[in-house]
Amino acid sequence: MTQKPAWAIENYLDVKNGRLSVGGADCVELAEKFETPLFVFSEARIRHNIDRLKAVERAIEMPLKICYAAKANSNMAILRTVKENGISLETNSGGELFKALKVGFAPQDIILNGTSKSEEELEQAITAGIYAIQADSLFEVELIESVARKLNKPANVSLRLVPEIQTDTLHGLQTAMLTSKFGMLAPEVLAAFRRWHNSDLLNLCGIHLHLGSQNPDGRPYAEAFLKLFELLAQIFDETGKRLEHLNLGGGFPVNYLRDASSAGMMTEDQQALFAAQLEPAQVLEKAVSVVRNVAKDSGAGHLLEGLTILLEPGRSVISDAGLVLTEVKNRKQRPLPDGTVDSWLLTDAGYNIMLSMNNYDWYYHCISASHADAPHETKYKIAGPLCDGGDVYFDIEGTNKLPDHRLLPENVETGEILAMLNCGAYSLAQMFPYNGRPLPAAVLIRENSEVELIRKRDSYELLIESDIW
Ligand code: PLP
């Protein structure tokens, strides 16, 4: 029996007849039928990832509300799949809230986040009667109050704390430091409770924080939960108000380096970040046990009773459930000063559909879908189709944040289908039609291996639909 590739995932990502298969669907056939670039998602993997998060509830023995972070990927069929798996939704704009309601999430299963909410967005949220609007500042709490007054309808409000906790993720993904743009200080949260705890218009029901994305270490979650609990206890002492929930945000990491064959070409920091593996149930169990002990010692254990814990995972639900198929459209050889030659492959998938690769030097493992079982040992420089020298699958600055070359089978020709793995989060949701490139289609492989088109490829007509000339 030949050994499975390191990137293979049981019942999802595999080699069949020498080609890449997603849940039983042949990726080369998918590429032929739906054209490239193409997003491919797996229903089975989404369910698996959600089940893993549901295990948190058993581990912490407290009520848990998992709110999938729609920003990671808010395609309607993905939202529908998330909903069918019985969890709630975190939205970040009126548009995401619109999608949530349209796809059928109950208002009690929706929360609204964001730093710059408009009055219209607040009206939308209050009218729908969602579980919580997460306020980002004292100014915003006042704004919510004035909108609630205008509508003569109370609003559920949770306050976002900036806890000044650093994690080991990338600078741009830190969201819990004072230097970040998010949230309010603990004294401001307390001031809000002093002022509004008896309000008829505002039901201040919880406090919230989010540490950042792809957090490689569990320690900050325990620290964060303790800070939230201490604040909750202070709020109770000063106002007698019992909170309904504490929201610990998202940020659980995904292992982008299941296949670590290229890891040696990256810095140690990058390797640690992209190979991060945390079990959410273990992380939360630890965090809750720290807080239980503190609560017991301080006689505040009763404040944990009936308290619901909220989580807002995005990446850990959808990232490894999606990949991008791309075709090699062009190739060339470039001589190097040392007498060797670089083989270049030019694909049809640029950073306009995988923005993090450009923004954050994000690592997506690249394999050949056409020859998935061939040894991947030959070095190539790979680049996308955009008219931008930065549209390459390596770090243009030469700082080894991304591998300098990608490893693929020998003699890759034009027409070969490549797959960029783990592309399900923050890719389709952030894509844009730079260079007049119509945005790609997406398919969902159902648990019975049926292929469902969940996004049409954009047309040229769509490219000009909003222009007025
Ligand atoms: N919640 C908030 C407030 C966020 O800003 C984000 C993303 O950064 C998330 C949840 C989801 O984070 P992740 O996708 O890392 O789980």
Boltz pocket constraint, residues with backbone or C-beta under 6 A from the ligand:
constraints:
  - pocket:
      binder: B
      contacts: [[A, 69], [A, 71], [A, 72], [A, 90], [A, 113], [A, 173], [A, 175], [A, 210], [A, 212], [A, 213], [A, 214], [A, 249], [A, 250], [A, 251], [A, 252], [A, 312], [A, 313], [A, 314], [A, 315], [A, 316]]
      max_distance: 6.0
